[in-house]
C-alpha cells in the first residue's frame, strides 16, 4: 500500500515527491520499497531516466541513529514509479528487527537531505502469519533466537547465557485434556508427581524413565529416616523421621497460631511442606507462648536433630497422607495406630490439617483446631 509523504526543497535540479510502500520478507530478509518520483509541479518524472537513491533505516522518526543503509544506482522509472529491493545485493540487510524503524530516502549517495516525514515500517504479509491462530514460519531455512547465525544443523537455535527455555506448565488434568496429542509432545506437569512428560504415541510418560534406577524402594531406611515416596527416577524422594523411641513418638504438640491466618502455610502438594514450615516459624504468632522446641509442631520440626540430620520439616497435607498410605497401611514406620499426626498445612485462621493413622487405606486427612494436641513426624527430601 502507498502513503503520501510531504517534501521540502533539495539542492537538485528537480524537487521530488516520494510515495512508497515497504515490506520485510520473512523468507529472504529483504525489504521491498516502491515510490513515485514527481516534479515540483506535481507531474511524474519522464520514463527512461535513471536515478541514484539512498535508503536508510532510522530508529526514530526524527533525529535518531542509522541502523542500516544502502545506495541503489540506476533506479529506473516507469510511469513515475520505481521499485527496489533492499538487501538483495552486496549490502546485507542485517539490522536487528527488535524495534520500530523509519525509512529515510534521499537522492544521491546519502549526503543530501531526506524527504520527510520518514514513514514507519509495517509488517509484511508473511510476518502477519505470526499474529494469527496457526503461527508458522513459512521459511525452509533455520531460525535463530538470540543469534543472527543459527547453527546450520539446527532448524531452531536459541542462544543465551542468562535465560532458558520455558516449557508449557499444566496440571495432570489439563495435560490429559489435550485433544489428540502429537507423538513426542513435551510439557511440565505441576502436580501428581511433577516433572517433564512426553507423549509416546499412546500414553504420557515421565522422562525420568530414562534415568538409571538406584535400587531404592519405599520402606528403605536411608539418609536418617524411612523412604515413603520416590520420584519415577528412583534417585530422589521423601524420607520420614523414624520413631526413635516411645517417648519421642508420644510427644504431643499444638499446631499453634490460633486465630492468626498464616496464608503462605496453606500448601498441600508434595514438596510444599518445607515452605509451609518456614512460613509458620517466621510468623510472629510462632513466638506466642515462647518456651522452646516443643512449643509448636513446626518449631519442633525446624529445631530437631535426628541421626545427624537437621533439615527436617513438618509434612504437608499430601505428604502426610502418603506417609499413612505408603508406610503405616503397609505396617511400616512404627506409627502409633489410631494416633493423630499434624501436617504443616493450615486450613484457616483457627484450624489446620492432621490425619488419624488408623491403617485404613481409604482414610484421608481432616481438620482440627490449632489448639488441639497431636503427634508429629518430620520429613526431609533427598
CORLINGI-V502910 format. One record per residue. N is the residue number from 1. SS is DSSP state (H for helix, E for strand, C for the rest). BURIAL is + if it has 16 or more other ideal C-beta (glycine too) atoms within 10 Angstrom, else -. D_FIRST is the distance of its C-alpha to the first C-alpha in Angstrom with 2 decimals. Layout:
n & ss & burial & d_first
N & SS & BURIAL & D_FIRST
N & SS & BURIAL & D_FIRST
//
This chain:
n & ss & burial & d_first
1 & C & - & 0.00
2 & C & - & 3.79
3 & E & - & 6.86
4 & E & - & 10.35
5 & C & + & 13.05
6 & C & - & 16.75
7 & C & - & 19.30
8 & C & - & 22.94
9 & C & - & 25.57
10 & C & + & 25.89
11 & C & - & 29.11
12 & C & - & 27.95
13 & C & - & 28.85
14 & C & - & 25.42
15 & C & - & 23.15
16 & C & + & 19.43
17 & C & + & 16.29
18 & C & + & 13.35
19 & E & + & 9.67
20 & E & + & 7.74
21 & E & - & 5.43
22 & E & + & 8.03
23 & E & + & 9.59
24 & E & + & 13.32
25 & C & + & 15.09
26 & C & + & 17.87
27 & C & - & 19.98
28 & C & - & 20.22
29 & C & + & 19.50
30 & C & + & 17.18
31 & E & + & 14.02
32 & E & + & 11.61
33 & E & + & 10.37
34 & E & + & 9.11
35 & E & + & 10.52
36 & E & + & 12.45
37 & C & + & 16.14
38 & E & + & 18.03
39 & C & - & 21.67
40 & C & - & 23.08
41 & C & - & 23.74
42 & C & - & 20.11
43 & C & - & 20.50
44 & E & + & 18.67
45 & C & + & 20.89
46 & C & - & 22.87
47 & C & - & 22.18
48 & C & - & 24.43
49 & C & - & 24.33
50 & C & - & 23.53
51 & E & + & 22.66
52 & E & - & 23.15
53 & E & + & 20.37
54 & E & + & 20.86
55 & E & + & 18.34
56 & E & + & 19.70
57 & E & + & 18.90
58 & E & + & 20.65
59 & C & - & 21.91
60 & C & - & 21.66
61 & C & - & 19.57
62 & C & - & 22.68
63 & C & - & 25.59
64 & C & - & 25.68
65 & C & - & 26.22
66 & E & - & 24.42
67 & E & + & 24.00
68 & E & + & 22.94
69 & E & + & 22.29
70 & E & + & 22.13
71 & E & - & 22.83
72 & E & + & 21.57
73 & E & - & 24.00
74 & E & - & 23.93
75 & E & + & 20.19
76 & C & - & 20.14
77 & C & + & 18.44
78 & E & - & 17.81
79 & C & - & 17.12
80 & C & + & 16.19
81 & E & + & 13.33
82 & E & + & 13.96
83 & E & - & 12.84
84 & E & + & 14.90
85 & E & - & 15.65
86 & E & + & 17.30
87 & C & + & 20.30
88 & C & + & 21.19
89 & C & - & 24.27
90 & C & - & 27.21
91 & C & - & 25.26
92 & C & - & 24.62
93 & C & + & 21.72
94 & C & - & 24.26
95 & C & + & 22.99
96 & C & - & 23.97
97 & C & - & 20.88
98 & C & - & 23.02
99 & C & - & 21.57
100 & C & - & 18.47
101 & C & + & 17.41
102 & E & + & 16.00
103 & E & + & 14.95
104 & E & + & 17.32
105 & E & + & 17.25
106 & E & + & 20.41
107 & E & + & 22.17
108 & C & - & 25.08
109 & C & - & 26.28
110 & C & + & 25.20
111 & C & - & 28.05
112 & C & - & 26.45
113 & C & - & 24.63
114 & E & + & 20.95
115 & C & + & 18.44
116 & C & - & 17.95
117 & C & - & 16.72
118 & C & + & 15.60
119 & E & + & 12.31
120 & E & - & 12.90
121 & C & + & 11.67
122 & C & - & 10.18
123 & C & - & 11.49
124 & C & + & 10.71
125 & C & - & 11.53
126 & C & + & 15.13
127 & H & - & 15.62
128 & H & - & 14.99
129 & H & + & 18.10
130 & H & - & 20.16
131 & H & - & 19.48
132 & C & - & 20.76
133 & C & - & 24.36
134 & C & - & 24.82
135 & C & - & 23.55
136 & C & - & 23.95
137 & C & - & 23.28
138 & C & - & 22.21
139 & C & - & 23.75
140 & C & - & 27.21
141 & C & - & 28.00
142 & C & - & 29.68
143 & E & - & 28.32
144 & E & - & 29.75
145 & E & - & 30.01
146 & C & - & 31.62
147 & C & - & 31.66
148 & C & - & 29.34
149 & C & - & 31.87
150 & C & + & 32.81
151 & C & - & 35.99
152 & C & - & 35.63
153 & C & - & 37.89
154 & C & - & 35.92
155 & C & - & 32.90
156 & E & - & 32.45
157 & E & + & 34.14
158 & E & - & 34.44
159 & C & - & 36.00
160 & C & - & 37.73
161 & C & - & 41.15
162 & C & - & 41.01
163 & C & - & 39.21
164 & C & - & 39.61
165 & C & - & 37.88
166 & C & - & 38.40
167 & C & - & 39.05
168 & C & - & 38.62
169 & E & - & 41.72
170 & E & + & 43.35
171 & C & - & 46.75
172 & H & - & 48.64
173 & H & - & 48.01
174 & H & - & 44.25
175 & H & + & 44.48
176 & H & - & 46.52
177 & C & - & 44.04
178 & C & - & 41.29
179 & C & - & 40.75
180 & C & - & 41.35
181 & C & + & 41.07
182 & C & - & 40.19
183 & C & - & 42.98
184 & C & - & 42.72
185 & C & + & 40.80
186 & E & - & 41.99
187 & E & + & 42.23
188 & E & - & 44.56
189 & E & + & 46.98
190 & C & - & 48.19
191 & C & - & 51.42
192 & C & - & 54.22
193 & C & - & 54.70
194 & C & + & 51.48
195 & E & - & 49.83
196 & E & - & 47.31
197 & E & + & 47.36
198 & E & + & 45.85
199 & E & + & 45.81
200 & C & - & 48.08
201 & C & - & 46.97
202 & C & - & 49.70
203 & C & - & 50.28
204 & E & + & 49.19
205 & E & - & 51.13
206 & E & + & 51.60
207 & H & - & 50.81
208 & H & + & 54.17
209 & H & - & 55.85
210 & H & - & 55.08
211 & C & - & 57.20
212 & C & - & 60.87
213 & C & - & 63.36
214 & C & - & 65.64
215 & C & - & 68.56
216 & C & + & 68.49
217 & C & - & 68.93
218 & C & + & 69.27
219 & C & - & 72.75
220 & C & + & 73.19
221 & E & - & 74.56
222 & E & - & 72.05
223 & C & - & 71.27
224 & C & + & 73.62
225 & E & + & 73.12
226 & E & + & 72.48
227 & E & + & 69.17
228 & E & + & 67.93
229 & E & + & 64.31
230 & E & + & 62.68
231 & C & + & 59.02
232 & C & + & 58.22
233 & C & + & 58.49
234 & C & - & 62.07
235 & C & - & 61.59
236 & C & - & 60.90
237 & E & + & 62.19
238 & E & + & 64.28
239 & E & + & 67.97
240 & E & + & 70.32
241 & E & + & 73.24
242 & C & + & 76.60
243 & C & + & 79.43
244 & C & - & 81.43
245 & C & - & 84.46
246 & H & - & 85.47
247 & H & - & 85.42
248 & H & - & 81.87
249 & H & + & 80.51
250 & H & - & 82.53
251 & C & - & 81.15
252 & C & - & 79.52
253 & E & + & 76.78
254 & E & + & 74.61
255 & C & + & 70.82
256 & C & + & 71.01
257 & C & + & 68.61
258 & C & + & 69.73
259 & C & - & 67.88
260 & C & + & 65.13
261 & C & - & 61.69
262 & C & + & 60.78
263 & H & - & 57.33
264 & H & - & 56.30
265 & H & + & 59.33
266 & C & + & 58.02
267 & C & + & 56.62
268 & C & + & 58.04
269 & C & - & 56.55
270 & C & + & 58.02
271 & C & - & 57.51
272 & C & + & 57.37
273 & H & + & 61.11
274 & H & + & 60.92
275 & H & - & 58.31
276 & H & + & 60.30
277 & H & + & 63.49
278 & H & + & 61.96
279 & H & + & 60.55
280 & H & + & 63.99
281 & H & + & 66.02
282 & H & - & 63.60
283 & C & + & 63.74
284 & H & - & 66.37
285 & H & + & 67.97
286 & H & + & 69.23
287 & H & - & 71.67
288 & C & - & 73.29
289 & C & - & 76.85
290 & C & - & 76.71
291 & C & - & 79.24
292 & C & - & 77.91
293 & C & - & 76.46
294 & C & - & 77.49
295 & C & + & 76.40
296 & E & + & 73.08
297 & H & + & 71.97
298 & H & + & 68.86
299 & H & + & 70.94
300 & H & + & 73.44
301 & H & + & 70.74
302 & H & + & 69.22
303 & H & - & 72.56
304 & C & + & 74.48
305 & C & - & 75.34
306 & E & - & 76.06
307 & C & - & 76.99
308 & C & - & 75.67
309 & E & + & 72.18
310 & C & - & 70.97
311 & C & - & 67.35
312 & C & + & 68.28
313 & E & + & 66.44
314 & E & + & 66.94
315 & C & + & 65.16
316 & C & + & 62.34
317 & H & + & 62.94
318 & H & + & 61.51
319 & H & + & 63.33
320 & H & + & 66.56
321 & H & + & 66.12
322 & H & + & 65.67
323 & H & + & 68.81
324 & H & + & 70.72
325 & H & + & 69.25
326 & H & + & 69.32
327 & H & + & 72.55
328 & H & + & 74.83
329 & C & + & 74.45
330 & C & - & 75.28
331 & C & - & 78.33
332 & C & + & 76.87
333 & C & + & 76.49
334 & C & - & 79.77
335 & C & + & 78.20
336 & C & - & 80.62
337 & C & - & 80.47
338 & C & - & 79.80
339 & E & + & 78.71
340 & E & + & 75.52
341 & E & + & 73.15
342 & E & + & 70.52
343 & E & + & 66.84
344 & E & + & 64.67
345 & E & + & 62.31
346 & E & + & 62.61
347 & C & + & 62.26
348 & C & - & 62.39
349 & C & - & 64.27
350 & C & + & 67.67
351 & E & + & 67.34
352 & E & + & 66.31
353 & E & + & 66.25
354 & E & + & 69.33
355 & E & + & 70.71
356 & E & + & 74.13
357 & E & + & 75.04
358 & C & - & 77.00
359 & C & - & 76.32
360 & C & - & 74.45
361 & C & - & 71.17
362 & C & - & 69.69
363 & C & + & 70.34
364 & C & - & 67.34
365 & C & + & 67.19
366 & E & - & 68.04
367 & E & + & 67.98
368 & E & + & 70.92
369 & E & - & 71.67
370 & C & + & 70.93
371 & C & - & 74.56
372 & C & + & 75.81
373 & E & - & 77.59
374 & E & + & 76.30
375 & E & + & 76.56
376 & C & + & 73.97
377 & C & + & 72.87
378 & E & + & 70.32
379 & E & + & 67.42
380 & E & + & 65.94
381 & E & + & 63.09
382 & C & + & 63.38
//
